[in-house]
Amino acid sequence: EEEEEEESSGEREVAPVAGSGREHLREGNTPSSSTLGGQSLPVEGDGAAGKDLFSLPIRSASWKRVSSSESDYSDAEGGMQSKMRSYQAKVRQGALACFLSTIKSMEKKVLYGYWSAFVPDTPELGSPQSVSLMTLTLKDPSPKTRACALQVLSAILEGSKQFLSVAEDTSDHRRAFTPFSVMIASSIRELHRCLLLALVAESSSQTLTQIIKCLANLVSNSPYNRLKLSLLTKVWNQIKPYIRHKDVNVRVSSLTLLGAMVSTHAPLPEVQLLLQQPCSSGLSSSNSVTPHLSTPDWCKKAPSGPFLEEASVSSPKGSSEPCWLIRLCISTVVLPKEDSCSGSDAGSAGGSTYEPSPMRLEALQVLAHLARGYFSMAQVYLMELGEVICKCMGEADPSIQLHGAKLLEELGTGLIQQYKPDSTVPSDQRVPVTLVVMFWTMMLNGPLPRALQNSEHPTLQASACDALSSILPEAFSSLPSDRQILCLTMLLGLNDSKNRLVKAATSRALGVYVLFPCLRQDVIFVADTANAILMSLQDKSLNVRAKAAWSLGNLTDTLIVNMETPDPSFQEEFSGLLLLKMLRSAIEASRDKDKVKSNAVRALGNLLHFLQPSHIEKPRFAEIIEESIQALISTVLIEAAMKVRWNACYAMGNVFKNPALPLGTAPWTSQAYNALTSVVTSCKNFKVRIRSATALSIPSKREHYGSVDQYAQIWNALVTALQKSEDTTDFLEFKYCASLRTQICQALIHLLSLASASDLPCIRETLELNGDMVQSFILQFLKSGAGGEDPGAPHSSHERGQLVRRALEHVSSIQALTGDTARRAIMGFLEDILTIYFDSSGSQVAIPELTSW
């Protein structure tokens, strides 16, 4: 009975009064589908008006407020009616709980077949609307039932991004039928409208929290880049007042929703404009949710620090627009809480002067989302955010420290993105390197080293390692030498950690540092890193081994980069014994799980490319080289993940680049070529085919291709691969057809430019059978602008024409046997290609040297 009374007292008791917000009409024991005029509820504007509308029946028509002498019911009848309402509400709640369990236990693709049965797709503008979850959310008198309905809707929306991604509403559709994409877009629009109506009407804090969480789920999964503008703007304007709500759960969920908005399809121009709104726009500084235009205290009380003056001088141009959301989050994290918001702060530490921990954690998460998606705004506050991070990482609460470290990692990653070679950020809008150095100096002089040594909280240690690996390489080289040594010493030391999370993070961080230009030629550091990585490759944890294999791949990339420098001292000083250890570990890792294998074969290819003649001549290297190449061959051929096979083909190409290896004469030559020709003709994945064709075009001398029969096999395989370049049952592979043909044509022309007299009969025979097909594809290759996967490949039409011309010159220079007609046939084939190409391109056909052939 106590439970029933509690439920009853929480209901919005409603009599059938005109204008009632939620009418409780009964048809049997189910809620009626009688309509609530959607146009009568304000979506934007004064929130208090909505509350008055819904509180009207409570003030004027509740039977509890009428004396027994004036009431139409006796006390017994009133009590029975109250109990009946409570029982009916519990039935609805039970049904919703059952529905929620069903949703959680069924496949999403089955669930979305029933989407239209539970989610509205048209507004109820005066006409009867089919009953949906939104009917309960808007009309049910029980706040618990409304909350249950919202939980169910949230569960349906969770993970629906792929399903909702088909929605499209960017243009007016005038068709005889409604496409599925338009129907889903209409459904998304209606969900926004109904949830915003529910937000304005709700008085129960618990249900209000559920509405906002449901909105956050909707925002996270909706494809706003395919929908008309203004949906997010309406949500944004409606939610801003709730940031100052008296209930902490409502405030936390409001920040969660804002975080969802700044992380969905970031960066969105609509969100960019919303972030630039004035600080006071729509924000309330009182307990109520009614918007006021007065500026809240947190806008006035900006935390300041010793770095801010320098930061303002060094801030990049073009990004001076302040962001009110960043200012709000900073204030939430570092400023003392205001009395006006402390009414229902359950869960806050006794005597704490700050906002409750969930509120501060959510604010830090929003800052991290902003740093990831809208870095151009976050960079204006770089030094201020640095002070926030130092403050958080210096606190006793490990979760606050952890979120501070995550924010640091996002800021570091944003800075790295700005300085990447392919970055589109103009140089005058990047954060200056001097400011980045100041930022990281502040971090390394602050609590970050202490967090790295905090073995009681390994998750924090791992996050601190990830943060440390996000330092800008250009800034690292300008740090004081003692700070540089501190970073390297800590990472190498933490690699011995017993905790797998820490060990994995440290292995990855070392793999980042070994690519730094200022460190990659330091033989001692590279050797120390190699030993640390090899130790991690033996770990029992798959995650640790996967990270270590990735780092080993990076380390071997560094070896290749050092080969290209004019100074040979690095190659001479690098230990041959360590090379042997690295080869053995990489061979062992190539037999591991796919996550480890893909980077292990990449490392093998780099190591075999790096080997110097002085290494190859030593007997102890002969066996390990043979074993390494056999490991690569077997990986090319196995039915593993396509990423593994792609890396194995790439590694084989790297092996072919080492002129010191006995390619062409060694027994493994034919096995390597057989594996690549098998892949180029029959692999299901076209990217793997492209990479194998690239590898086949790498050897630079005719003798590297082995015997005449071996050359003929490679040539015929490439012609067959060209013929089958559209043979696939997977439509996703078709987009790679052009790149595959480009790469195969390039490999064929390369083979022609190296051919010997004894190779010509085989080539002529193939051209007699498939000459027209090969010619048409080579002409496409000459005319197209698309390149293959090889960054060194010719990209202009002129360069491609020169390739064919050089092949023609080479064939013409071959001393053919008397009476052999193959040479003349191949020359005629190439001449025809060049003539057609120059005619179609409008150039003068100037091939005078051919007339004498």
C-alpha positions in Angstrom: 0.0 0.0 0.0 2.9 2.4 0.7 4.3 1.7 -2.7 0.9 2.3 -4.3 0.5 5.6 -2.4 4.0 6.7 -3.5 3.2 5.9 -7.1 -0.2 7.6 -6.8 1.3 10.8 -5.3 3.8 11.1 -8.1 1.2 11.0 -10.8 -0.1 14.0 -12.6 -3.8 13.6 -11.6 -5.9 14.7 -14.6 -9.6 15.3 -15.1 -11.0 15.7 -18.6 -10.5 19.5 -18.8 -10.1 21.2 -22.1 -6.5 22.0 -22.8 -5.2 19.3 -20.5 -1.6 18.3 -21.3 -2.0 14.6 -20.6 -5.5 13.2 -20.6 -5.9 9.9 -18.8 -8.8 8.5 -20.8 -9.5 4.8 -20.5 -10.6 2.4 -23.1 -10.5 -0.9 -21.3 -7.2 -0.8 -19.4 -5.1 0.8 -22.2 -4.1 4.4 -22.7 -6.3 6.0 -25.3 -4.9 7.3 -28.6 -6.9 10.5 -28.2 -4.7 13.3 -29.4 -2.8 16.1 -27.7 -2.6 18.9 -30.1 1.1 19.2 -30.9 0.7 22.8 -32.0 -0.6 23.8 -28.6 2.8 23.1 -26.8 5.6 25.5 -27.1 8.8 23.9 -28.5 10.8 27.1 -28.1 10.4 30.1 -25.9 9.3 30.3 -22.3 9.7 27.0 -20.5 7.4 28.2 -17.7 4.5 28.5 -20.1 4.7 24.8 -20.8 4.8 24.0 -17.1 1.7 26.1 -16.4 -0.1 24.3 -19.2 0.6 20.9 -17.7 0.1 22.0 -14.1 -3.4 23.5 -14.8 -5.4 20.2 -14.1 -3.4 19.7 -10.9 -4.4 23.1 -9.5 -8.0 23.2 -10.7 -9.3 19.8 -11.1 -7.7 17.3 -8.7 -10.3 15.6 -6.6 -7.9 15.6 -3.7 -8.3 19.4 -3.4 -12.0 19.3 -3.3 -13.9 18.9 0.0 -15.9 15.7 0.4 -19.2 17.7 0.5 -18.5 19.2 -2.9 -17.0 16.1 -4.5 -18.8 13.9 -7.0 -17.2 10.9 -5.4 -17.2 9.5 -1.9 -13.9 9.0 -0.2 -14.1 5.2 -0.8 -14.7 5.8 -4.5 -11.8 8.3 -4.7 -9.5 5.9 -3.0 -10.5 3.0 -5.3 -10.0 5.2 -8.4 -6.5 6.2 -7.1 -5.6 2.5 -6.5 -6.9 1.6 -10.0 -4.8 4.3 -11.6 -1.8 3.0 -9.7 -2.4 -0.7 -10.7 -2.9 0.3 -14.3 0.4 2.3 -14.3 2.2 -0.7 -12.8 0.8 -2.9 -15.6 2.1 -0.5 -18.2 5.5 -0.4 -16.4 5.6 -4.2 -16.4 4.8 -4.3 -20.1 7.6 -1.8 -20.8 10.1 -3.7 -18.6 9.3 -6.8 -20.6 9.6 -4.9 -23.9 13.0 -3.6 -22.7 14.3 -7.1 -21.9 13.1 -8.2 -25.4 14.9 -5.4 -27.1 18.2 -6.2 -25.3 18.0 -9.9 -26.2 17.3 -9.6 -29.9 19.4 -8.8 -32.9 19.3 -5.2 -34.1 18.4 -6.1 -37.7 15.3 -8.0 -36.5 14.4 -5.1 -34.1 14.5 -2.5 -36.9 12.0 -4.4 -38.9 9.5 -3.2 -36.2 10.7 0.4 -36.2 7.6 2.0 -37.5 5.4 0.1 -35.0 6.9 1.9 -32.1 8.4 5.1 -33.4 6.2 7.8 -34.9 7.1 9.2 -38.4 4.4 11.8 -38.8 3.3 14.7 -36.5 -0.1 14.5 -34.9 -1.4 17.8 -36.2 -5.0 17.4 -35.1 -5.5 14.0 -36.7 -5.5 10.7 -34.8 -2.0 9.3 -34.4 -1.2 5.6 -34.1 -0.1 4.7 -30.5 3.7 4.7 -30.2 6.3 5.0 -27.4 6.0 8.8 -27.8 2.3 8.6 -27.0 3.2 7.2 -23.5 6.0 9.8 -23.1 3.8 12.7 -23.9 0.4 11.6 -22.4 0.9 9.0 -19.6 0.0 10.6 -16.2 2.6 8.4 -14.3 6.2 9.8 -14.3 7.5 6.3 -13.8 5.7 5.0 -16.8 7.0 7.9 -18.9 10.5 7.1 -17.7 10.1 3.4 -18.6 8.9 4.4 -22.1 11.9 6.6 -22.6 14.2 3.8 -21.4 12.7 1.5 -24.1 13.1 4.2 -26.8 16.7 4.8 -25.7 17.4 1.0 -26.0 15.9 1.1 -29.6 18.0 4.1 -30.5 21.2 2.7 -29.0 23.5 1.4 -31.8 21.1 2.5 -34.5 23.6 4.7 -36.4 23.9 2.3 -39.4 20.1 1.9 -39.7 19.5 5.7 -39.4 22.3 6.5 -41.8 20.1 5.8 -44.8 17.9 8.8 -43.8 18.0 11.7 -46.3 16.1 15.0 -46.0 18.4 17.5 -47.7 16.1 18.2 -50.7 12.4 18.3 -51.4 11.1 15.0 -52.7 8.3 15.2 -55.2 7.6 11.6 -56.1 4.6 9.3 -56.4 5.9 7.3 -53.5 7.8 8.0 -50.3 11.3 6.5 -50.4 12.5 4.6 -47.3 15.3 7.2 -46.7 12.6 10.0 -46.5 10.4 8.0 -44.1 13.4 7.4 -41.7 14.3 11.1 -42.0 10.6 12.0 -41.1 10.8 9.6 -38.2 14.0 11.3 -36.9 12.4 14.7 -37.2 9.3 13.6 -35.3 11.4 12.1 -32.5 13.1 15.4 -32.1 9.8 17.3 -32.0 8.2 14.9 -29.5 11.1 14.7 -27.2 11.4 18.5 -27.1 7.7 18.7 -26.3 8.2 16.2 -23.5 11.2 18.2 -22.2 9.2 21.4 -21.9 6.3 19.6 -20.2 8.1 17.5 -17.7 8.2 18.3 -14.0 9.7 15.1 -12.6 13.5 15.4 -12.4 13.9 11.6 -12.8 11.9 11.5 -16.0 13.5 14.7 -17.2 16.9 13.0 -16.9 15.6 10.1 -19.0 14.3 12.5 -21.7 17.7 14.2 -22.0 19.5 10.8 -22.1 17.1 9.7 -24.8 17.8 12.9 -26.8 21.6 12.2 -26.4 21.1 8.7 -27.8 19.1 10.1 -30.7 21.7 12.8 -31.4 24.6 10.3 -31.3 23.0 8.1 -34.0 21.3 10.6 -36.3 23.0 11.5 -39.7 22.8 15.3 -39.4 25.0 15.7 -42.5 22.1 14.2 -44.5 19.3 16.1 -42.8 18.0 19.6 -43.1 19.5 22.2 -40.8 17.8 23.4 -37.5 17.2 20.1 -35.8 20.3 20.4 -33.7 19.7 24.2 -33.2 16.3 23.4 -31.6 17.8 20.8 -29.3 20.7 23.1 -28.4 18.4 26.1 -27.5 16.1 23.9 -25.5 18.8 22.2 -23.5 20.9 25.2 -22.5 18.7 26.3 -19.6 18.8 22.8 -18.0 22.6 23.2 -17.5 21.6 25.3 -14.4 18.9 23.0 -13.2 18.7 22.4 -9.4 18.9 18.6 -9.8 22.5 17.3 -10.5 21.3 14.4 -12.6 19.6 16.7 -15.0 22.7 18.9 -15.2 24.9 15.9 -15.8 22.6 14.5 -18.5 22.4 18.0 -20.1 26.2 18.0 -20.4 26.1 14.4 -21.9 23.7 15.7 -24.5 25.9 18.7 -25.4 28.8 16.2 -25.6 26.8 14.1 -28.0 26.1 17.1 -30.1 29.7 18.2 -30.5 30.9 14.7 -31.2 28.3 13.6 -33.9 29.7 13.9 -37.4 32.2 16.6 -36.2 32.8 19.1 -37.4 29.3 20.2 -38.4 29.0 23.9 -39.6 25.7 24.1 -37.7 27.4 23.2 -34.4 30.3 25.4 -35.2 27.9 28.4 -35.3 26.1 27.3 -32.1 29.4 27.1 -30.3 30.2 30.7 -31.3 26.9 32.0 -29.8 27.3 34.6 -27.0 28.0 33.2 -23.6 24.6 34.3 -22.1 22.4 33.1 -25.0 19.6 31.1 -23.5 21.4 30.3 -20.2 19.6 30.6 -16.9 21.4 31.5 -13.7 18.6 30.5 -11.4 17.1 27.2 -10.2 14.3 27.2 -12.7 14.6 26.2 -16.3 13.3 29.6 -17.6 16.0 31.2 -19.8 17.4 34.6 -18.7 19.7 36.8 -20.6 21.8 37.7 -17.6 25.4 36.5 -17.8 26.1 33.7 -15.4 28.9 34.1 -12.9 31.1 31.5 -14.6 31.3 33.7 -17.7 32.7 36.5 -15.6 35.0 34.4 -13.4 37.5 33.0 -15.8 40.4 31.2 -14.2 43.7 32.8 -15.0 47.2 31.6 -14.7 50.8 32.5 -15.4 50.8 31.3 -18.9 47.7 33.1 -20.2 49.3 36.4 -21.0 52.0 34.7 -23.1 49.3 32.4 -24.6 47.2 35.4 -25.8 50.2 36.9 -27.5 51.1 33.6 -29.2 47.6 32.4 -30.1 47.1 31.6 -33.8 45.2 34.1 -35.9 41.7 33.5 -37.2 40.5 31.6 -34.1 39.8 34.4 -31.6 36.1 33.7 -31.3 35.4 32.6 -27.8 33.5 29.4 -27.2 30.9 29.6 -24.4 30.7 25.8 -24.0 34.5 25.5 -23.3 34.2 28.3 -20.8 31.2 26.6 -19.1 33.1 23.3 -18.8 36.3 24.8 -17.5 34.3 26.7 -14.8 32.4 23.5 -13.9 35.7 21.7 -13.4 37.7 24.3 -11.5 35.3 26.8 -9.9 33.6 26.3 -6.6 29.9 25.3 -6.9 27.2 27.8 -6.5 24.6 27.4 -3.8 21.8 27.7 -6.3 22.7 24.4 -7.9 23.5 22.4 -4.8 19.9 21.5 -3.8 19.9 17.9 -5.0 23.6 17.1 -5.3 23.4 13.6 -4.1 26.6 11.8 -4.4 28.9 14.8 -3.9 31.6 14.4 -1.3 30.7 15.9 2.0 32.3 19.3 2.4 33.4 19.4 -1.2 33.6 23.0 -2.6 33.4 21.8 -6.2 30.6 20.6 -8.4 29.7 16.9 -7.8 32.2 14.5 -9.4 29.8 13.2 -12.2 29.3 16.8 -13.3 33.0 17.5 -13.4 33.7 14.2 -15.2 31.1 15.0 -17.8 32.5 18.5 -18.3 36.0 17.0 -18.9 34.5 14.6 -21.5 32.8 17.4 -23.3 36.1 19.3 -23.4 37.7 16.1 -24.9 35.0 15.9 -27.6 35.6 19.6 -28.4 39.3 19.0 -28.7 38.7 16.1 -31.0 36.1 17.6 -33.3 36.5 21.4 -33.0 40.2 21.8 -32.3 40.3 25.3 -33.9 38.1 26.5 -31.1 39.8 24.6 -28.3 43.3 25.8 -29.3 42.4 29.3 -28.3 42.2 28.0 -24.7 45.3 25.7 -24.9 47.2 27.1 -22.0 44.1 27.5 -19.9 43.1 23.9 -20.6 46.7 23.0 -19.6 46.1 24.5 -16.2 42.8 22.6 -15.9 44.6 19.3 -16.8 47.3 20.0 -14.2 44.7 20.7 -11.6 42.7 17.5 -12.4 45.8 15.3 -12.5 46.9 16.7 -9.1 43.6 15.8 -7.4 43.1 12.7 -5.2 40.2 11.3 -7.2 41.6 8.8 -9.8 38.6 9.3 -12.2 39.2 13.1 -12.3 42.9 12.4 -13.0 42.1 9.8 -15.7 39.8 12.2 -17.5 42.4 14.9 -17.2 44.9 12.6 -18.9 42.4 11.8 -21.7 41.8 15.5 -22.4 45.6 15.9 -22.6 45.8 13.1 -25.1 43.1 14.7 -27.3 44.8 18.1 -27.2 48.1 16.5 -28.1 46.6 14.6 -31.0 44.9 17.8 -32.3 48.3 19.6 -32.3 49.9 16.7 -34.2 47.1 16.7 -36.8 47.8 20.4 -37.5 51.4 19.7 -38.3 50.9 16.6 -40.5 52.2 17.1 -44.1 48.6 16.6 -45.5 47.1 19.1 -43.0 44.7 21.7 -44.5 45.2 24.1 -41.7 47.1 27.3 -42.9 50.4 27.8 -41.2 49.3 31.1 -39.7 46.3 29.4 -38.0 48.4 26.6 -36.3 49.4 26.8 -32.7 53.0 28.0 -32.8 55.6 25.4 -31.9 56.9 27.7 -29.2 53.5 27.7 -27.5 53.3 23.9 -27.8 56.7 23.7 -26.1 55.4 25.9 -23.3 52.3 23.7 -23.0 54.3 20.4 -22.7 56.8 22.0 -20.4 53.9 22.9 -18.1 52.7 19.3 -18.3 56.1 17.7 -17.6 56.8 20.1 -14.7 53.3 19.3 -13.3 51.7 16.2 -12.1 52.0 14.1 -15.3 55.3 12.4 -14.2 53.6 11.5 -10.9 50.7 10.0 -12.7 53.1 7.9 -14.8 54.6 6.5 -11.6 51.3 5.9 -9.8 51.4 2.1 -9.8 48.3 1.9 -7.5 46.2 3.0 -10.5 47.4 1.2 -13.6 44.6 2.6 -15.8 45.8 6.1 -15.0 49.4 5.1 -15.8 48.3 3.7 -19.1 46.3 6.9 -20.0 49.3 9.0 -18.9 51.5 6.9 -21.3 49.0 7.5 -24.1 49.0 11.2 -23.4 52.8 11.3 -23.4 52.8 9.6 -26.8 50.7 12.5 -28.2 53.5 15.0 -27.9 54.3 16.9 -31.2 57.7 15.7 -32.5 58.8 19.2 -33.4 58.0 20.3 -29.9 59.8 17.4 -28.3 63.1 18.3 -29.9 62.8 21.8 -28.4 62.0 20.7 -24.9 64.8 21.1 -22.3 67.1 18.0 -22.4 66.3 17.0 -18.9 62.5 16.8 -19.8 63.4 14.7 -22.9 65.4 12.3 -20.8 62.6 12.2 -18.3 60.1 11.0 -21.0 62.5 8.4 -22.4 63.6 7.1 -19.0 60.0 6.7 -17.8 58.8 4.9 -20.9 61.7 2.5 -21.0 61.2 1.9 -17.3 57.5 1.3 -17.5 58.0 -1.3 -20.1 58.9 -3.7 -17.3 55.5 -3.1 -15.6 53.6 -6.3 -14.5 50.3 -4.7 -15.6 49.2 -5.5 -19.1 47.4 -2.2 -19.7 50.5 -0.2 -18.8 52.8 -2.5 -20.8 50.6 -2.2 -23.9 50.5 1.6 -23.6 54.2 1.8 -23.1 55.0 -0.4 -26.1 52.8 1.8 -28.3 54.4 5.0 -26.9 57.9 3.7 -27.7 56.7 2.9 -31.2 55.7 6.6 -31.6 58.9 8.0 -30.1 61.2 5.9 -32.3 59.8 7.7 -35.4 60.7 11.2 -34.0 63.3 12.8 -36.3 65.4 13.9 -33.3 65.6 10.4 -31.9 65.6 8.0 -34.9 69.4 8.4 -35.6 70.3 7.8 -31.9 71.6 4.3 -32.2 71.5 3.7 -28.4 67.9 4.8 -28.0 66.8 2.7 -31.1 68.6 -0.3 -29.7 67.1 0.2 -26.2 63.7 0.5 -27.7 64.2 -2.6 -29.8 65.2 -4.7 -26.8 62.1 -3.4 -24.9 59.8 -4.2 -27.8 61.2 -7.7 -28.2 60.6 -8.3 -24.6 57.0 -7.2 -24.9 56.5 -9.5 -28.0 57.0 -12.5 -25.6 54.1 -11.3 -23.3 51.2 -13.6 -22.6 48.7 -10.8 -23.4 47.6 -10.6 -27.0 47.0 -6.8 -26.7 50.6 -6.3 -25.5 52.0 -8.4 -28.3 49.8 -6.5 -30.9 51.1 -3.1 -29.7 54.6 -4.4 -29.6 54.4 -5.7 -33.1 53.1 -2.4 -34.3 56.0 -0.7 -32.6 58.5 -3.1 -34.1 57.0 -2.2 -37.5 57.6 1.5 -36.8 61.1 0.8 -35.5 62.0 -1.0 -38.7 60.5 1.9 -40.7 63.0 4.0 -38.9 65.8 1.7 -40.0 64.7 2.2 -43.7 64.6 6.0 -43.3 68.1 5.9 -41.8 69.3 4.0 -44.9 68.3 6.9 -47.1 70.5 9.4 -45.3 74.0 10.1 -46.8 75.7 9.2 -43.5 76.2 5.4 -43.3 77.3 5.5 -39.6 73.9 4.3 -38.3 74.0 1.1 -40.4 77.5 0.4 -39.4 76.9 1.0 -35.7 73.6 -0.9 -35.4 74.3 -4.3 -33.9 74.1 -7.3 -36.2 73.3 -9.5 -33.2 70.3 -7.3 -32.4 69.2 -7.6 -36.1 69.3 -11.4 -35.7 67.1 -11.2 -32.6 64.6 -8.9 -34.3 64.4 -11.3 -37.3 63.8 -14.3 -35.0 61.1 -12.5 -33.0 59.4 -11.2 -36.2 59.3 -14.7 -37.6 57.8 -16.1 -34.4 55.3 -13.2 -34.3 54.3 -13.9 -38.0 52.8 -17.2 -36.7 50.7 -15.4 -34.0 47.2 -14.1 -34.2 46.2 -11.8 -37.1 46.5 -8.6 -34.9 50.2 -9.4 -34.3 50.9 -11.1 -37.7 50.1 -8.0 -39.9 52.8 -5.9 -38.3 55.2 -8.8 -37.8 55.4 -9.4 -41.6 55.7 -5.6 -42.2 58.8 -5.7 -39.8 60.2 -8.7 -41.6 60.1 -7.0 -45.0 61.8 -3.9 -43.6 64.5 -5.9 -41.8 65.3 -7.9 -45.0 65.4 -4.6 -46.9 67.8 -3.1 -44.3 70.3 -6.0 -44.3 73.7 -4.9 -45.5 76.0 -6.9 -47.8 78.3 -7.4 -44.7 75.4 -9.1 -42.9 74.2 -11.3 -45.8 77.7 -12.6 -46.4 77.8 -14.1 -42.9 76.8 -17.8 -42.7 74.7 -17.2 -39.5 72.4 -14.9 -41.5 71.8 -17.3 -44.4 69.5 -19.6 -42.5 67.5 -16.8 -40.9 67.0 -15.0 -44.3 65.7 -18.2 -45.8 63.3 -18.7 -42.8 62.1 -15.1 -43.0 61.3 -15.2 -46.7 59.5 -18.6 -46.2 57.4 -16.9 -43.4 56.5 -14.1 -45.8 55.6 -16.5 -48.6 53.3 -18.6 -46.4 51.6 -15.4 -45.1 51.0 -14.2 -48.6 49.2 -17.5 -49.4 47.3 -18.3 -46.2 43.6 -17.5 -45.9 44.2 -14.8 -43.2 42.7 -11.3 -42.8 43.2 -9.3 -45.9 45.2 -6.7 -43.9 47.7 -9.5 -43.1 48.0 -10.6 -46.7 48.3 -6.9 -47.9 51.2 -6.3 -45.5 52.8 -9.6 -46.5 52.7 -8.5 -50.2 54.1 -5.1 -49.2 56.9 -6.8 -47.3 57.7 -9.0 -50.3 58.1 -5.8 -52.3 60.5 -4.4 -49.7 62.6 -7.6 -49.9 62.9 -7.1 -53.7 64.3 -3.6 -53.1 67.5 -5.0 -51.5 70.0 -5.4 -54.3 72.3 -7.4 -51.9 69.9 -10.3 -51.7 70.4 -13.1 -54.3 67.0 -12.5 -56.0 66.8 -14.5 -59.2 69.3 -17.1 -58.2 68.2 -18.1 -54.7 66.0 -21.2 -54.5 63.2 -19.1 -52.8 62.9 -16.8 -55.8 60.4 -19.0 -57.7 58.4 -19.6 -54.5 58.1 -15.9 -53.9 57.0 -15.1 -57.5 54.6 -18.1 -57.5 52.9 -16.8 -54.3 52.5 -13.2 -55.8 51.2 -14.4 -59.2 48.7 -16.6 -57.4 47.4 -13.7 -55.4 47.3 -11.2 -58.3 45.1 -13.5 -60.4 42.8 -15.1 -57.8 42.6 -13.1 -54.5 39.1 -12.0 -53.6 40.4 -8.7 -52.2 41.4 -6.2 -54.9 43.6 -4.1 -52.6 45.7 -7.3 -52.0 45.9 -7.9 -55.8 47.0 -4.3 -56.3 49.8 -4.7 -53.7 51.0 -8.0 -55.2 51.1 -6.3 -58.7 53.1 -3.5 -57.2 55.6 -6.0 -55.7 56.0 -7.8 -59.1 57.0 -4.4 -60.7 59.8 -3.7 -58.2 62.8 -5.8 -59.3 65.1 -3.4 -61.3 67.1 -5.9 -63.4 66.1 -8.7 -65.8 68.2 -11.3 -63.9 66.1 -10.7 -60.7 63.2 -12.3 -62.5 65.0 -15.6 -62.9 64.7 -18.0 -65.8 62.8 -17.5 -69.1 60.1 -19.7 -67.8 59.8 -17.7 -64.6 59.6 -14.5 -66.5 56.9 -16.0 -68.8 54.9 -17.1 -65.8 54.9 -13.6 -64.3 54.0 -12.0 -67.7 51.2 -14.4 -68.3 49.8 -14.1 -64.8 49.7 -10.3 -65.1 47.9 -10.5 -68.5 45.4 -13.0 -66.9 45.0 -10.6 -63.9 44.2 -7.7 -66.3 41.6 -9.9 -68.1 40.0 -10.8 -64.7 40.2 -7.2 -63.3 36.4 -7.0 -63.1 35.7 -10.5 -61.9 34.3 -10.2 -58.4 31.1 -11.0 -56.6 31.6 -8.3 -54.0 30.3 -4.9 -55.4 32.5 -3.1 -52.8 35.6 -4.2 -54.7 34.5 -2.5 -58.0 35.8 0.8 -56.8 39.4 -0.6 -56.9 39.1 -2.0 -60.5 40.7 1.1 -62.1 43.6 1.2 -59.6 44.2 -2.6 -60.1 44.4 -2.1 -63.9 46.7 0.8 -63.5 49.1 -1.2 -61.4 49.0 -4.2 -63.7 49.6 -2.1 -66.8 52.6 -0.4 -65.0 54.0 -3.9 -64.1 53.6 -5.1 -67.8 55.4 -2.1 -69.2 58.1 -2.5 -66.6 58.6 -6.1 -67.6 58.7 -5.1 -71.3 61.4 -2.5 -70.5 63.6 -5.3 -69.0 62.9 -8.2 -71.4 65.7 -10.2 -73.0 65.7 -11.7 -76.5 64.6 -15.1 -75.2 61.6 -13.5 -73.5 60.2 -12.1 -76.7 58.5 -15.2 -78.2 56.4 -15.7 -75.0 55.4 -12.0 -75.1 54.4 -12.2 -78.8 52.3 -15.3 -78.2 50.4 -13.6 -75.4 49.8 -10.5 -77.5 48.6 -12.5 -80.5 45.9 -14.0 -78.2 45.0 -11.0 -76.0 46.6 -8.0 -77.8 43.4 -6.0 -78.3 42.5 -6.3 -74.6 46.0 -5.4 -73.4 46.2 -2.4 -75.8 42.8 -1.0 -74.7 43.8 -1.2 -71.0 47.2 0.3 -71.6 45.6 3.2 -73.5 43.2 3.7 -70.5 46.3 3.7 -68.3 48.0 6.4 -70.4 44.9 8.6 -70.5 43.7 8.3 -66.9 44.9 10.5 -64.1 44.4 7.9 -61.3 47.6 6.4 -59.8 48.2 3.0 -58.3 49.3 2.4 -54.7 53.0 3.0 -55.4 53.9 6.6 -54.3 56.8 6.6 -56.8 54.5 5.7 -59.7 54.2 8.2 -62.6 51.0 10.2 -62.1 50.9 12.5 -65.2 49.9 11.3 -68.7 53.2 12.6 -70.1 55.2 10.4 -67.6 53.2 7.4 -68.5 53.8 8.0 -72.2 57.5 8.2 -71.5 57.3 4.7 -69.8 55.9 3.1 -73.0 58.4 5.0 -75.1 61.3 3.7 -73.0 59.9 0.2 -73.2 59.7 0.6 -77.0 63.3 1.9 -77.1 64.5 -1.1 -75.0 62.7 -3.7 -77.2 64.2 -2.1 -80.4 67.7 -2.3 -78.9 67.5 -6.0 -78.3 69.7 -8.1 -80.6 67.2 -10.6 -81.8 68.1 -13.9 -83.3 68.1 -14.1 -87.2 64.6 -14.8 -88.5 62.9 -14.0 -85.2 59.7 -12.0 -85.9 58.7 -11.5 -82.2 60.7 -8.3 -81.8 59.1 -6.6 -84.8 55.6 -7.7 -83.6 56.1 -6.3 -80.1 57.5 -3.1 -81.5 54.5 -2.7 -83.8 52.2 -3.3 -80.8 53.9 -0.5 -78.8 54.1 1.9 -81.8 50.3 1.4 -82.3 49.7 2.3 -78.7 51.8 5.5 -78.8 50.3 6.6 -82.2 46.7 6.1 -81.0 47.5 7.8 -77.7 49.2 10.9 -79.3 46.4 11.2 -81.9 43.7 11.1 -79.2 45.5 13.6 -77.0 45.9 16.1 -79.9 49.8 16.1 -79.6 52.1 16.0 -82.6 53.0 12.4 -83.3 56.8 12.7 -83.2 58.4 9.3 -83.1 61.2 9.9 -85.7 63.6 7.3 -84.2 61.0 4.6 -84.9 61.2 5.0 -88.6 64.7 3.5 -88.8 63.7 0.4 -86.8 
